[in-house]
Amino acid sequence: MTPQDIPPGAVLVAVDGSEHAARAVTWGARQAHRSHRTLVLMHATGIGEPFEFPPFGASATDYPPRADDPDRDDGLVLEMAEERARTVLADSPIVRVSVRDDPRRALVAASSRAALLVLGSRGRGVVSSLVLGSVSAAVARHADCPVAVVRGHEEVDSLTRVVVGVDATAESRTAVEYAYRFASLHRVPILVVHCYWDVVGILAGGSDAAADDPAATQLEVEVRELIAGLAEDYPDVQARVVLRHGLVDTVLAENALLGDVIVVGRHEPGSAAQFLARSVSTAVLERARSTVIVVPTGTTMS
């Protein structure tokens, strides 16, 4: 089966035989089960270039794969991944896909057909010693669908809360809507966090905004306008809005517990906030101890 044969709207999980990928399989299988979607396991056997990010101006999909790893058994990797997924999806269909291509290029191409793409936080390649592997970083920046980068904490097997970072602009709406829907699907509360950076925030070390701060009051109004209507659309979701001084990656990482999922938006090319948004989403991925979902602006809620 090729990436073009992936069922539309599937939950796509990247597998490579690593422990990080194995945890991603379990997480993705649970998501497929809860959302009633087909689970697709993809193993891309090409080995990409040893760079965490492509050079400035180049796409992550421009790099050709290098020689295949002769010690890697493609069939065994997918078989073991399916066995793990079967502990969650006993009788549901599971699709296996093996591709001889650079994992970044293969996953980004397949993301156009998926509802969610799930990866481990590190892979098996030469960049596995990095905080975030090149595959996870590149795919999160270029995929067409939301990307979940799963952090592995064996002591935490269930979702407890969704934490979503917003910047009080209309472009945050997609990420907020996705976070609400995800929280509703899993029947957990949501924490809507807006961070603003200033000298006071630096000195305060990321403290809560003061109750009598007029700037904070106006920001809270803007955030509440951003989420207006979602309480009616998702009445089962308990939401709380928090304003914090400090940098987004620091605040979100510190406010998210191990059982949480962090949702952040990713602005598209041409957006005035594109460069900043990419930096924020990458920084959150690097710092967070919990699973992070990066949602491209304009993602369809289907």
Disulfide bonds with the S-S distance in Angstrom:
none
